[in-house]
Amino acid sequence: MAKEIHKDFFIRYHAAIFKALGLDAVKLNVKIGNIIATEWLNSLEKKPETLEELRGALESFLNNELRFSRDPKIKIYADGRVEVDIKRCHICDANELLRGKGEEIVPICPVSQVVKSVLSRGIQGYNVNLYDPTKNGRIGECILNFKMFKKPGR
C-alpha cells in the first residue's frame, strides 16, 4: 500500500469531488473542515493551553500530517490577527483544474475551515472570523487571514 497519495491524484480527486457536489460544495466545505479539525483536536494527547502552543501544534499538523502545501507558516499577532502563509498548495491547483475546464466555481479551501475551527475550538473562549485571503498572483500561494475575538465574559 502506498504511504502517500500522489499530488496529481489528489488534485484530480479534489476537483472531481467538488464538481460533483455542485452548489452544495460551499456548505459541505465548512463541514469537511470542521470534521478534520475536530478529529485532530480529539486525537491530541495534550491539549494546547496557550495560543503559542496551539499555533505550534496546528502548524505541525498542517506540515506533517495534512501536507497539502509546502511548509505553511502561522503567525498569531497580539491584536488577534492570524495569518497562515501558504506556498505550492495542491488545493489551489485543483481549483485551477476546474477553472481551466470552464467550470464556474467558488474557490473551495477546506484548509481555511480546518484552521478556523481549530482556532475557535483549540483554546476555549474565542470566536474566529475568516477574511478573504491575500493573493500575490501566483497560483497556489496565499495568506489565509483570520481574526480571533475573545467571547464576552471570558
N, CA, C and O atoms as a GROMACS GRO file, in nm:
protein
  616
    1MET      N    1   0.083  -0.119   0.000
    1MET     CA    2   0.000   0.000   0.000
    1MET      C    3   0.088   0.125   0.000
    1MET      O    4   0.188   0.131   0.071
    2ALA      N    5   0.051   0.222  -0.078
    2ALA     CA    6   0.128   0.346  -0.087
    2ALA      C    7   0.123   0.422   0.046
    2ALA      O    8   0.020   0.425   0.112
    3LYS      N    9   0.235   0.482   0.082
    3LYS     CA   10   0.241   0.561   0.205
    3LYS      C   11   0.172   0.696   0.187
    3LYS      O   12   0.112   0.749   0.280
    4GLU      N   13   0.183   0.751   0.068
    4GLU     CA   14   0.128   0.883   0.042
    4GLU      C   15   0.046   0.881  -0.086
    4GLU      O   16   0.068   0.798  -0.175
    5ILE      N   17  -0.048   0.972  -0.092
    5ILE     CA   18  -0.126   0.989  -0.214
    5ILE      C   19  -0.048   1.082  -0.305
    5ILE      O   20   0.000   1.187  -0.262
    6HIS      N   21  -0.036   1.045  -0.430
    6HIS     CA   22   0.036   1.129  -0.525
    6HIS      C   23  -0.039   1.260  -0.545
    6HIS      O   24  -0.162   1.263  -0.550
    7LYS      N   25   0.036   1.367  -0.555
    7LYS     CA   26  -0.021   1.501  -0.571
    7LYS      C   27  -0.119   1.509  -0.689
    7LYS      O   28  -0.225   1.569  -0.677
    8ASP      N   29  -0.084   1.450  -0.802
    8ASP     CA   30  -0.172   1.457  -0.920
    8ASP      C   31  -0.306   1.390  -0.895
    8ASP      O   32  -0.410   1.439  -0.938
    9PHE      N   33  -0.303   1.276  -0.824
    9PHE     CA   34  -0.429   1.211  -0.791
    9PHE      C   35  -0.512   1.300  -0.699
    9PHE      O   36  -0.632   1.318  -0.720
   10PHE      N   37  -0.448   1.355  -0.596
   10PHE     CA   38  -0.520   1.441  -0.502
   10PHE      C   39  -0.586   1.558  -0.575
   10PHE      O   40  -0.702   1.590  -0.550
   11ILE      N   41  -0.513   1.622  -0.663
   11ILE     CA   42  -0.566   1.738  -0.737
   11ILE      C   43  -0.690   1.696  -0.816
   11ILE      O   44  -0.793   1.764  -0.811
   12ARG      N   45  -0.681   1.588  -0.889
   12ARG     CA   46  -0.796   1.542  -0.968
   12ARG      C   47  -0.912   1.498  -0.879
   12ARG      O   48  -1.028   1.524  -0.911
   13TYR      N   49  -0.882   1.432  -0.769
   13TYR     CA   50  -0.986   1.384  -0.679
   13TYR      C   51  -1.061   1.502  -0.616
   13TYR      O   52  -1.184   1.504  -0.613
   14HIS      N   53  -0.985   1.600  -0.565
   14HIS     CA   54  -1.047   1.719  -0.504
   14HIS      C   55  -1.136   1.789  -0.606
   14HIS      O   56  -1.250   1.825  -0.575
   15ALA      N   57  -1.086   1.810  -0.726
   15ALA     CA   58  -1.163   1.878  -0.830
   15ALA      C   59  -1.290   1.799  -0.862
   15ALA      O   60  -1.398   1.858  -0.875
   16ALA      N   61  -1.279   1.668  -0.874
   16ALA     CA   62  -1.396   1.585  -0.907
   16ALA      C   63  -1.500   1.588  -0.795
   16ALA      O   64  -1.620   1.599  -0.822
   17ILE      N   65  -1.456   1.578  -0.672
   17ILE     CA   66  -1.549   1.579  -0.558
   17ILE      C   67  -1.627   1.711  -0.556
   17ILE      O   68  -1.749   1.710  -0.544
   18PHE      N   69  -1.557   1.821  -0.566
   18PHE     CA   70  -1.626   1.950  -0.556
   18PHE      C   71  -1.708   1.982  -0.680
   18PHE      O   72  -1.807   2.054  -0.671
   19LYS      N   73  -1.668   1.929  -0.794
   19LYS     CA   74  -1.753   1.943  -0.914
   19LYS      C   75  -1.882   1.863  -0.894
   19LYS      O   76  -1.990   1.911  -0.927
   20ALA      N   77  -1.870   1.742  -0.840
   20ALA     CA   78  -1.988   1.658  -0.816
   20ALA      C   79  -2.082   1.719  -0.713
   20ALA      O   80  -2.204   1.703  -0.722
   21LEU      N   81  -2.027   1.789  -0.616
   21LEU     CA   82  -2.110   1.850  -0.512
   21LEU      C   83  -2.191   1.969  -0.563
   21LEU      O   84  -2.295   2.003  -0.507
   22GLY      N   85  -2.143   2.032  -0.668
   22GLY     CA   86  -2.215   2.145  -0.725
   22GLY      C   87  -2.238   2.255  -0.622
   22GLY      O   88  -2.145   2.297  -0.553
   23LEU      N   89  -2.362   2.302  -0.612
   23LEU     CA   90  -2.395   2.414  -0.524
   23LEU      C   91  -2.380   2.380  -0.376
   23LEU      O   92  -2.370   2.471  -0.293
   24ASP      N   93  -2.380   2.254  -0.342
   24ASP     CA   94  -2.362   2.214  -0.202
   24ASP      C   95  -2.216   2.221  -0.157
   24ASP      O   96  -2.187   2.206  -0.038
   25ALA      N   97  -2.126   2.244  -0.249
   25ALA     CA   98  -1.983   2.240  -0.218
   25ALA      C   99  -1.944   2.338  -0.108
   25ALA      O  100  -1.867   2.303  -0.019
   26VAL      N  101  -1.995   2.460  -0.113
   26VAL     CA  102  -1.955   2.560  -0.014
   26VAL      C  103  -1.999   2.518   0.126
   26VAL      O  104  -1.920   2.525   0.220
   27LYS      N  105  -2.123   2.476   0.138
   27LYS     CA  106  -2.175   2.433   0.268
   27LYS      C  107  -2.098   2.311   0.320
   27LYS      O  108  -2.062   2.307   0.438
   28LEU      N  109  -2.073   2.215   0.234
   28LEU     CA  110  -2.003   2.094   0.276
   28LEU      C  111  -1.854   2.119   0.302
   28LEU      O  112  -1.793   2.047   0.380
   29ASN      N  113  -1.797   2.218   0.238
   29ASN     CA  114  -1.658   2.256   0.264
   29ASN      C  115  -1.640   2.293   0.410
   29ASN      O  116  -1.542   2.253   0.473
   30VAL      N  117  -1.735   2.369   0.465
   30VAL     CA  118  -1.729   2.407   0.607
   30VAL      C  119  -1.736   2.282   0.693
   30VAL      O  120  -1.659   2.266   0.787
   31LYS      N  121  -1.829   2.194   0.661
   31LYS     CA  122  -1.847   2.071   0.738
   31LYS      C  123  -1.722   1.983   0.732
   31LYS      O  124  -1.679   1.928   0.833
   32ILE      N  125  -1.663   1.970   0.613
   32ILE     CA  126  -1.541   1.890   0.596
   32ILE      C  127  -1.429   1.946   0.683
   32ILE      O  128  -1.360   1.871   0.752
   33GLY      N  129  -1.410   2.077   0.679
   33GLY     CA  130  -1.307   2.140   0.762
   33GLY      C  131  -1.330   2.117   0.909
   33GLY      O  132  -1.236   2.090   0.984
   34ASN      N  133  -1.457   2.128   0.952
   34ASN     CA  134  -1.489   2.106   1.093
   34ASN      C  135  -1.461   1.961   1.135
   34ASN      O  136  -1.410   1.938   1.244
   35ILE      N  137  -1.493   1.866   1.050
   35ILE     CA  138  -1.468   1.725   1.082
   35ILE      C  139  -1.318   1.699   1.097
   35ILE      O  140  -1.276   1.635   1.193
   36ILE      N  141  -1.240   1.747   1.003
   36ILE     CA  142  -1.094   1.727   1.010
   36ILE      C  143  -1.038   1.790   1.137
   36ILE      O  144  -0.957   1.729   1.206
   37ALA      N  145  -1.081   1.913   1.167
   37ALA     CA  146  -1.031   1.983   1.286
   37ALA      C  147  -1.071   1.910   1.414
   37ALA      O  148  -0.989   1.892   1.504
   38THR      N  149  -1.197   1.869   1.423
   38THR     CA  150  -1.246   1.801   1.543
   38THR      C  151  -1.172   1.670   1.566
   38THR      O  152  -1.131   1.640   1.678
   39GLU      N  153  -1.156   1.591   1.460
   39GLU     CA  154  -1.084   1.463   1.474
   39GLU      C  155  -0.940   1.485   1.518
   39GLU      O  156  -0.888   1.411   1.600
   40TRP      N  157  -0.876   1.588   1.462
   40TRP     CA  158  -0.738   1.615   1.502
   40TRP      C  159  -0.731   1.661   1.647
   40TRP      O  160  -0.650   1.610   1.724
   41LEU      N  161  -0.816   1.756   1.685
   41LEU     CA  162  -0.815   1.804   1.824
   41LEU      C  163  -0.842   1.691   1.922
   41LEU      O  164  -0.780   1.684   2.028
   42ASN      N  165  -0.934   1.603   1.887
   42ASN     CA  166  -0.966   1.489   1.975
   42ASN      C  167  -0.853   1.388   1.984
   42ASN      O  168  -0.846   1.312   2.080
   43SER      N  169  -0.764   1.386   1.885
   43SER     CA  170  -0.654   1.290   1.884
   43SER      C  171  -0.534   1.335   1.967
   43SER      O  172  -0.444   1.256   1.996
   44LEU      N  173  -0.532   1.462   2.006
   44LEU     CA  174  -0.417   1.514   2.079
   44LEU      C  175  -0.410   1.456   2.220
   44LEU      O  176  -0.510   1.455   2.292
   45GLU      N  177  -0.293   1.409   2.258
   45GLU     CA  178  -0.274   1.358   2.394
   45GLU      C  179  -0.275   1.472   2.494
   45GLU      O  180  -0.332   1.460   2.603
   46LYS      N  181  -0.213   1.584   2.457
   46LYS     CA  182  -0.208   1.702   2.544
   46LYS      C  183  -0.269   1.818   2.467
   46LYS      O  184  -0.220   1.855   2.360
   47LYS      N  185  -0.373   1.875   2.520
   47LYS     CA  186  -0.439   1.988   2.455
   47LYS      C  187  -0.356   2.115   2.474
   47LYS      O  188  -0.302   2.138   2.583
   48PRO      N  189  -0.345   2.196   2.370
   48PRO     CA  190  -0.273   2.324   2.386
   48PRO      C  191  -0.341   2.411   2.491
   48PRO      O  192  -0.463   2.418   2.499
   49GLU      N  193  -0.259   2.478   2.571
   49GLU     CA  194  -0.313   2.563   2.677
   49GLU      C  195  -0.294   2.711   2.648
   49GLU      O  196  -0.359   2.796   2.709
   50THR      N  197  -0.206   2.742   2.555
   50THR     CA  198  -0.182   2.882   2.518
   50THR      C  199  -0.196   2.896   2.367
   50THR      O  200  -0.195   2.797   2.293
   51LEU      N  201  -0.210   3.020   2.322
   51LEU     CA  202  -0.218   3.044   2.178
   51LEU      C  203  -0.089   3.002   2.107
   51LEU      O  204  -0.093   2.953   1.995
   52GLU      N  205   0.025   3.020   2.173
   52GLU     CA  206   0.152   2.980   2.112
   52GLU      C  207   0.160   2.828   2.098
   52GLU      O  208   0.208   2.778   1.996
   53GLU      N  209   0.115   2.755   2.200
   53GLU     CA  210   0.112   2.609   2.190
   53GLU      C  211   0.017   2.564   2.078
   53GLU      O  212   0.047   2.472   2.003
   54LEU      N  213  -0.098   2.632   2.068
   54LEU     CA  214  -0.193   2.598   1.963
   54LEU      C  215  -0.134   2.627   1.826
   54LEU      O  216  -0.149   2.547   1.734
   55ARG      N  217  -0.068   2.741   1.812
   55ARG     CA  218  -0.004   2.777   1.686
   55ARG      C  219   0.096   2.671   1.645
   55ARG      O  220   0.095   2.624   1.531
   56GLY      N  221   0.184   2.631   1.737
   56GLY     CA  222   0.286   2.531   1.707
   56GLY      C  223   0.227   2.396   1.671
   56GLY      O  224   0.272   2.331   1.577
   57ALA      N  225   0.126   2.353   1.746
   57ALA     CA  226   0.063   2.224   1.720
   57ALA      C  227  -0.009   2.225   1.584
   57ALA      O  228   0.000   2.129   1.508
   58LEU      N  229  -0.080   2.334   1.556
   58LEU     CA  230  -0.153   2.344   1.429
   58LEU      C  231  -0.056   2.351   1.311
   58LEU      O  232  -0.078   2.287   1.209
   59GLU      N  233   0.050   2.427   1.325
   59GLU     CA  234   0.150   2.437   1.218
   59GLU      C  235   0.212   2.299   1.191
   59GLU      O  236   0.232   2.262   1.076
   60SER      N  237   0.241   2.224   1.296
   60SER     CA  238   0.295   2.090   1.281
   60SER      C  239   0.194   1.998   1.212
   60SER      O  240   0.232   1.919   1.126
   61PHE      N  241   0.067   2.008   1.248
   61PHE     CA  242  -0.039   1.928   1.185
   61PHE      C  243  -0.048   1.958   1.036
   61PHE      O  244  -0.055   1.866   0.954
   62LEU      N  245  -0.048   2.085   1.000
   62LEU     CA  246  -0.056   2.123   0.858
   62LEU      C  247   0.065   2.073   0.780
   62LEU      O  248   0.052   2.025   0.668
   63ASN      N  249   0.183   2.083   0.841
   63ASN     CA  250   0.307   2.045   0.773
   63ASN      C  251   0.331   1.895   0.769
   63ASN      O  252   0.374   1.843   0.666
   64ASN      N  253   0.304   1.826   0.878
   64ASN     CA  254   0.346   1.687   0.890
   64ASN      C  255   0.236   1.584   0.868
   64ASN      O  256   0.264   1.468   0.841
   65GLU      N  257   0.110   1.627   0.880
   65GLU     CA  258   0.001   1.532   0.860
   65GLU      C  259  -0.082   1.564   0.736
   65GLU      O  260  -0.102   1.477   0.652
   66LEU      N  261  -0.130   1.686   0.723
   66LEU     CA  262  -0.210   1.719   0.605
   66LEU      C  263  -0.125   1.733   0.480
   66LEU      O  264  -0.166   1.687   0.373
   67ARG      N  265  -0.010   1.794   0.491
   67ARG     CA  266   0.085   1.808   0.380
   67ARG      C  267   0.022   1.849   0.248
   67ARG      O  268   0.052   1.791   0.144
   68PHE      N  269  -0.064   1.947   0.252
   68PHE     CA  270  -0.134   1.994   0.133
   68PHE      C  271  -0.054   2.100   0.058
   68PHE      O  272  -0.087   2.134  -0.056
   69SER      N  273   0.051   2.150   0.121
   69SER     CA  274   0.133   2.254   0.058
   69SER      C  275   0.274   2.244   0.114
   69SER      O  276   0.307   2.155   0.192
   70ARG      N  277   0.356   2.338   0.072
   70ARG     CA  278   0.496   2.338   0.115
   70ARG      C  279   0.514   2.428   0.237
   70ARG      O  280   0.505   2.550   0.227
   71ASP      N  281   0.539   2.368   0.352
   71ASP     CA  282   0.581   2.437   0.473
   71ASP      C  283   0.496   2.559   0.511
   71ASP      O  284   0.549   2.670   0.521
   72PRO      N  285   0.364   2.541   0.532
   72PRO     CA  286   0.283   2.656   0.575
   72PRO      C  287   0.330   2.710   0.710
   72PRO      O  288   0.368   2.634   0.799
   73LYS      N  289   0.325   2.841   0.724
   73LYS     CA  290   0.368   2.909   0.847
   73LYS      C  291   0.251   2.986   0.905
   73LYS      O  292   0.173   3.048   0.832
   74ILE      N  293   0.238   2.983   1.037
   74ILE     CA  294   0.129   3.052   1.105
   74ILE      C  295   0.186   3.159   1.196
   74ILE      O  296   0.282   3.136   1.270
   75LYS      N  297   0.125   3.277   1.189
   75LYS     CA  298   0.159   3.388   1.280
   75LYS      C  299   0.032   3.430   1.352
   75LYS      O  300  -0.072   3.449   1.290
   76ILE      N  301   0.042   3.444   1.484
   76ILE     CA  302  -0.068   3.498   1.564
   76ILE      C  303  -0.018   3.628   1.626
   76ILE      O  304   0.082   3.629   1.697
   77TYR      N  305  -0.089   3.736   1.598
   77TYR     CA  306  -0.050   3.868   1.645
   77TYR      C  307  -0.126   3.906   1.773
   77TYR      O  308  -0.233   3.852   1.800
   78ALA      N  309  -0.070   3.998   1.848
   78ALA     CA  310  -0.130   4.040   1.976
   78ALA      C  311  -0.270   4.098   1.958
   78ALA      O  312  -0.352   4.089   2.050
   79ASP      N  313  -0.300   4.156   1.842
   79ASP     CA  314  -0.433   4.215   1.819
   79ASP      C  315  -0.538   4.112   1.775
   79ASP      O  316  -0.652   4.147   1.745
   80GLY      N  317  -0.498   3.983   1.772
   80GLY     CA  318  -0.592   3.877   1.736
   80GLY      C  319  -0.588   3.835   1.590
   80GLY      O  320  -0.654   3.739   1.552
   81ARG      N  321  -0.510   3.906   1.507
   81ARG     CA  322  -0.498   3.865   1.367
   81ARG      C  323  -0.418   3.736   1.360
   81ARG      O  324  -0.323   3.716   1.435
   82VAL      N  325  -0.457   3.651   1.267
   82VAL     CA  326  -0.386   3.526   1.242
   82VAL      C  327  -0.363   3.517   1.092
   82VAL      O  328  -0.455   3.538   1.013
   83GLU      N  329  -0.241   3.485   1.054
   83GLU     CA  330  -0.206   3.466   0.913
   83GLU      C  331  -0.146   3.327   0.894
   83GLU      O  332  -0.060   3.284   0.970
   84VAL      N  333  -0.194   3.259   0.791
   84VAL     CA  334  -0.136   3.130   0.752
   84VAL      C  335  -0.078   3.150   0.612
   84VAL      O  336  -0.152   3.167   0.515
   85ASP      N  337   0.053   3.148   0.603
   85ASP     CA  338   0.124   3.172   0.477
   85ASP      C  339   0.142   3.038   0.406
   85ASP      O  340   0.206   2.946   0.459
   86ILE      N  341   0.084   3.027   0.286
   86ILE     CA  342   0.081   2.900   0.213
   86ILE      C  343   0.151   2.915   0.079
   86ILE      O  344   0.132   3.013   0.007
   87LYS      N  345   0.233   2.815   0.048
   87LYS     CA  346   0.304   2.811  -0.080
   87LYS      C  347   0.282   2.673  -0.143
   87LYS      O  348   0.277   2.572  -0.072
   88ARG      N  349   0.269   2.668  -0.275
   88ARG     CA  350   0.254   2.542  -0.351
   88ARG      C  351   0.138   2.457  -0.300
   88ARG      O  352   0.156   2.340  -0.267
   89CYS      N  353   0.022   2.515  -0.295
   89CYS     CA  354  -0.097   2.447  -0.242
   89CYS      C  355  -0.161   2.358  -0.348
   89CYS      O  356  -0.194   2.403  -0.457
   90HIS      N  357  -0.178   2.230  -0.315
   90HIS     CA  358  -0.240   2.136  -0.406
   90HIS      C  359  -0.390   2.164  -0.423
   90HIS      O  360  -0.447   2.135  -0.528
   91ILE      N  361  -0.451   2.220  -0.322
   91ILE     CA  362  -0.594   2.253  -0.331
   91ILE      C  363  -0.615   2.364  -0.433
   91ILE      O  364  -0.710   2.359  -0.511
   92CYS      N  365  -0.528   2.463  -0.432
   92CYS     CA  366  -0.538   2.570  -0.533
   92CYS      C  367  -0.520   2.513  -0.673
   92CYS      O  368  -0.587   2.555  -0.766
   93ASP      N  369  -0.427   2.417  -0.686
   93ASP     CA  370  -0.407   2.353  -0.816
   93ASP      C  371  -0.536   2.283  -0.862
   93ASP      O  372  -0.570   2.288  -0.980
   94ALA      N  373  -0.607   2.220  -0.769
   94ALA     CA  374  -0.733   2.152  -0.803
   94ALA      C  375  -0.839   2.253  -0.845
   94ALA      O  376  -0.912   2.230  -0.941
   95ASN      N  377  -0.847   2.364  -0.774
   95ASN     CA  378  -0.943   2.468  -0.812
   95ASN      C  379  -0.910   2.522  -0.950
   95ASN      O  380  -1.001   2.552  -1.028
   96GLU      N  381  -0.782   2.536  -0.981
   96GLU     CA  382  -0.740   2.582  -1.114
   96GLU      C  383  -0.777   2.481  -1.221
   96GLU      O  384  -0.813   2.519  -1.333
   97LEU      N  385  -0.768   2.354  -1.188
   97LEU     CA  386  -0.808   2.250  -1.283
   97LEU      C  387  -0.954   2.268  -1.321
   97LEU      O  388  -0.990   2.256  -1.439
   98LEU      N  389  -1.039   2.295  -1.224
   98LEU     CA  390  -1.180   2.319  -1.253
   98LEU      C  391  -1.199   2.444  -1.338
   98LEU      O  392  -1.275   2.443  -1.435
   99ARG      N  393  -1.130   2.552  -1.302
   99ARG     CA  394  -1.142   2.676  -1.379
   99ARG      C  395  -1.096   2.654  -1.523
   99ARG      O  396  -1.156   2.707  -1.617
  100GLY      N  397  -0.989   2.578  -1.540
  100GLY     CA  398  -0.934   2.550  -1.673
  100GLY      C  399  -1.030   2.473  -1.762
  100GLY      O  400  -1.020   2.478  -1.884
  101LYS      N  401  -1.123   2.402  -1.700
  101LYS     CA  402  -1.224   2.328  -1.776
  101LYS      C  403  -1.350   2.412  -1.795
  101LYS      O  404  -1.453   2.361  -1.840
  102GLY      N  405  -1.341   2.541  -1.761
  102GLY     CA  406  -1.454   2.630  -1.781
  102GLY      C  407  -1.560   2.620  -1.672
  102GLY      O  408  -1.669   2.674  -1.689
  103GLU      N  409  -1.530   2.555  -1.562
  103GLU     CA  410  -1.626   2.543  -1.454
  103GLU      C  411  -1.634   2.675  -1.379
  103GLU      O  412  -1.532   2.737  -1.349
  104GLU      N  413  -1.756   2.718  -1.350
  104GLU     CA  414  -1.774   2.835  -1.265
  104GLU      C  415  -1.780   2.786  -1.123
  104GLU      O  416  -1.876   2.721  -1.082
  105ILE      N  417  -1.675   2.817  -1.047
  105ILE     CA  418  -1.668   2.766  -0.910
  105ILE      C  419  -1.639   2.879  -0.812
  105ILE      O  420  -1.580   2.982  -0.847
  106VAL      N  421  -1.681   2.856  -0.691
  106VAL     CA  422  -1.634   2.937  -0.579
  106VAL      C  423  -1.511   2.863  -0.530
  106VAL      O  424  -1.516   2.742  -0.509
  107PRO      N  425  -1.399   2.932  -0.510
  107PRO     CA  426  -1.281   2.861  -0.462
  107PRO      C  427  -1.312   2.784  -0.334
  107PRO      O  428  -1.366   2.839  -0.238
  108ILE      N  429  -1.279   2.657  -0.334
  108ILE     CA  430  -1.310   2.569  -0.223
  108ILE      C  431  -1.180   2.537  -0.150
  108ILE      O  432  -1.089   2.476  -0.207
  109CYS      N  433  -1.171   2.579  -0.024
  109CYS     CA  434  -1.049   2.556   0.054
  109CYS      C  435  -1.084   2.498   0.191
  109CYS      O  436  -1.111   2.573   0.285
  110PRO      N  437  -1.084   2.366   0.202
  110PRO     CA  438  -1.114   2.308   0.333
  110PRO      C  439  -1.010   2.345   0.439
  110PRO      O  440  -1.041   2.344   0.558
  111VAL      N  441  -0.887   2.377   0.397
  111VAL     CA  442  -0.784   2.413   0.494
  111VAL      C  443  -0.823   2.539   0.571
  111VAL      O  444  -0.800   2.548   0.692
  112SER      N  445  -0.884   2.637   0.502
  112SER     CA  446  -0.927   2.759   0.572
  112SER      C  447  -1.028   2.724   0.680
  112SER      O  448  -1.028   2.784   0.788
  113GLN      N  449  -1.115   2.627   0.652
  113GLN     CA  450  -1.216   2.587   0.751
  113GLN      C  451  -1.154   2.504   0.863
  113GLN      O  452  -1.198   2.512   0.978
  114VAL      N  453  -1.053   2.423   0.831
  114VAL     CA  454  -0.981   2.348   0.935
  114VAL      C  455  -0.919   2.446   1.033
  114VAL      O  456  -0.935   2.433   1.155
  115VAL      N  457  -0.846   2.544   0.980
  115VAL     CA  458  -0.777   2.642   1.066
  115VAL      C  459  -0.878   2.720   1.149
  115VAL      O  460  -0.859   2.738   1.269
  116LYS      N  461  -0.984   2.767   1.087
  116LYS     CA  462  -1.086   2.844   1.161
  116LYS      C  463  -1.144   2.761   1.275
  116LYS      O  464  -1.158   2.811   1.387
  117SER      N  465  -1.176   2.637   1.248
  117SER     CA  466  -1.234   2.550   1.350
  117SER      C  467  -1.134   2.522   1.463
  117SER      O  468  -1.172   2.525   1.580
  118VAL      N  469  -1.010   2.496   1.428
  118VAL     CA  470  -0.908   2.471   1.531
  118VAL      C  471  -0.888   2.596   1.616
  118VAL      O  472  -0.878   2.586   1.739
  119LEU      N  473  -0.882   2.712   1.553
  119LEU     CA  474  -0.861   2.835   1.630
  119LEU      C  475  -0.977   2.862   1.727
  119LEU      O  476  -0.956   2.910   1.838
  120SER      N  477  -1.099   2.831   1.684
  120SER     CA  478  -1.214   2.860   1.771
  120SER      C  479  -1.236   2.753   1.877
  120SER      O  480  -1.296   2.780   1.980
  121ARG      N  481  -1.189   2.631   1.852
  121ARG     CA  482  -1.211   2.522   1.948
  121ARG      C  483  -1.086   2.482   2.026
  121ARG      O  484  -1.096   2.423   2.134
  122GLY      N  485  -0.969   2.515   1.972
  122GLY     CA  486  -0.844   2.471   2.034
  122GLY      C  487  -0.818   2.533   2.168
  122GLY      O  488  -0.765   2.467   2.258
  123ILE      N  489  -0.852   2.658   2.183
  123ILE     CA  490  -0.842   2.728   2.311
  123ILE      C  491  -0.981   2.786   2.334
  123ILE      O  492  -1.030   2.866   2.254
  124GLN      N  493  -1.044   2.746   2.441
  124GLN     CA  494  -1.181   2.792   2.467
  124GLN      C  495  -1.185   2.943   2.488
  124GLN      O  496  -1.092   3.003   2.541
  125GLY      N  497  -1.295   3.002   2.445
  125GLY     CA  498  -1.315   3.143   2.471
  125GLY      C  499  -1.294   3.236   2.354
  125GLY      O  500  -1.291   3.358   2.371
  126TYR      N  501  -1.278   3.181   2.233
  126TYR     CA  502  -1.255   3.265   2.116
  126TYR      C  503  -1.359   3.240   2.007
  126TYR      O  504  -1.398   3.126   1.981
  127ASN      N  505  -1.402   3.348   1.945
  127ASN     CA  506  -1.473   3.343   1.818
  127ASN      C  507  -1.370   3.378   1.711
  127ASN      O  508  -1.275   3.451   1.737
  128VAL      N  509  -1.390   3.325   1.592
  128VAL     CA  510  -1.293   3.347   1.485
  128VAL      C  511  -1.366   3.383   1.357
  128VAL      O  512  -1.462   3.316   1.317
  129ASN      N  513  -1.321   3.489   1.293
  129ASN     CA  514  -1.371   3.527   1.161
  129ASN      C  515  -1.265   3.497   1.057
  129ASN      O  516  -1.146   3.516   1.080
  130LEU      N  517  -1.311   3.451   0.941
  130LEU     CA  518  -1.224   3.425   0.827
  130LEU      C  519  -1.248   3.537   0.726
  130LEU      O  520  -1.362   3.570   0.695
  131TYR      N  521  -1.140   3.594   0.676
  131TYR     CA  522  -1.149   3.701   0.577
  131TYR      C  523  -1.092   3.651   0.444
  131TYR      O  524  -1.031   3.544   0.439
  132ASP      N  525  -1.112   3.728   0.339
  132ASP     CA  526  -1.058   3.690   0.208
  132ASP      C  527  -0.907   3.672   0.219
  132ASP      O  528  -0.839   3.747   0.289
  133PRO      N  529  -0.856   3.570   0.149
  133PRO     CA  530  -0.711   3.551   0.151
  133PRO      C  531  -0.640   3.661   0.074
  133PRO      O  532  -0.696   3.722  -0.017
  134THR      N  533  -0.517   3.684   0.112
  134THR     CA  534  -0.431   3.776   0.039
  134THR      C  535  -0.360   3.694  -0.069
  134THR      O  536  -0.287   3.600  -0.038
  135LYS      N  537  -0.382   3.731  -0.194
  135LYS     CA  538  -0.322   3.660  -0.307
  135LYS      C  539  -0.211   3.745  -0.367
  135LYS      O  540  -0.224   3.867  -0.376
  136ASN      N  541  -0.102   3.680  -0.409
  136ASN     CA  542   0.008   3.754  -0.471
  136ASN      C  543   0.010   3.736  -0.623
  136ASN      O  544   0.100   3.785  -0.690
  137GLY      N  545  -0.091   3.665  -0.677
  137GLY     CA  546  -0.098   3.644  -0.821
  137GLY      C  547  -0.044   3.511  -0.866
  137GLY      O  548  -0.067   3.471  -0.981
  138ARG      N  549   0.028   3.438  -0.779
  138ARG     CA  550   0.078   3.306  -0.815
  138ARG      C  551  -0.021   3.201  -0.769
  138ARG      O  552  -0.065   3.203  -0.654
  139ILE      N  553  -0.056   3.109  -0.856
  139ILE     CA  554  -0.146   3.000  -0.820
  139ILE      C  555  -0.079   2.914  -0.714
  139ILE      O  556   0.037   2.876  -0.727
  140GLY      N  557  -0.153   2.886  -0.607
  140GLY     CA  558  -0.101   2.802  -0.500
  140GLY      C  559  -0.036   2.878  -0.387
  140GLY      O  560   0.013   2.817  -0.292
  141GLU      N  561  -0.035   3.011  -0.396
  141GLU     CA  562   0.023   3.091  -0.289
  141GLU      C  563  -0.079   3.191  -0.238
  141GLU      O  564  -0.143   3.262  -0.316
  142CYS      N  565  -0.094   3.195  -0.107
  142CYS     CA  566  -0.182   3.293  -0.046
  142CYS      C  567  -0.150   3.306   0.102
  142CYS      O  568  -0.072   3.228   0.157
  143ILE      N  569  -0.211   3.403   0.163
  143ILE     CA  570  -0.210   3.415   0.309
  143ILE      C  571  -0.355   3.411   0.352
  143ILE      O  572  -0.434   3.498   0.316
  144LEU      N  573  -0.390   3.306   0.430
  144LEU     CA  574  -0.524   3.298   0.487
  144LEU      C  575  -0.529   3.394   0.605
  144LEU      O  576  -0.438   3.395   0.689
  145ASN      N  577  -0.634   3.475   0.612
  145ASN     CA  578  -0.646   3.579   0.714
  145ASN      C  579  -0.764   3.552   0.806
  145ASN      O  580  -0.876   3.529   0.761
  146PHE      N  581  -0.736   3.555   0.936
  146PHE     CA  582  -0.837   3.533   1.039
  146PHE      C  583  -0.826   3.642   1.144
  146PHE      O  584  -0.725   3.712   1.154
  147LYS      N  585  -0.932   3.656   1.222
  147LYS     CA  586  -0.930   3.747   1.337
  147LYS      C  587  -0.995   3.673   1.453
  147LYS      O  588  -1.108   3.625   1.442
  148MET      N  589  -0.924   3.665   1.564
  148MET     CA  590  -0.976   3.600   1.684
  148MET      C  591  -1.028   3.706   1.780
  148MET      O  592  -0.963   3.808   1.802
  149PHE      N  593  -1.147   3.681   1.836
  149PHE     CA  594  -1.208   3.771   1.932
  149PHE      C  595  -1.240   3.692   2.058
  149PHE      O  596  -1.294   3.582   2.051
  150LYS      N  597  -1.208   3.749   2.173
  150LYS     CA  598  -1.248   3.684   2.297
  150LYS      C  599  -1.400   3.689   2.307
  150LYS      O  600  -1.462   3.792   2.280
  151LYS      N  601  -1.459   3.577   2.348
  151LYS     CA  602  -1.603   3.573   2.369
  151LYS      C  603  -1.638   3.658   2.488
  151LYS      O  604  -1.560   3.665   2.584
  152PRO      N  605  -1.754   3.724   2.485
  152PRO     CA  606  -1.794   3.806   2.600
  152PRO      C  607  -1.793   3.724   2.729
  152PRO      O  608  -1.835   3.608   2.731
  153GLY      N  609  -1.743   3.784   2.835
  153GLY     CA  610  -1.741   3.718   2.964
  153GLY      C  611  -1.622   3.627   2.985
  153GLY      O  612  -1.616   3.556   3.086
  154ARG      N  613  -1.528   3.626   2.893
  154ARG     CA  614  -1.411   3.538   2.907
  154ARG      C  615  -1.286   3.618   2.930
  154ARG      O  616  -1.177   3.561   2.945
   0.00000   0.00000   0.00000
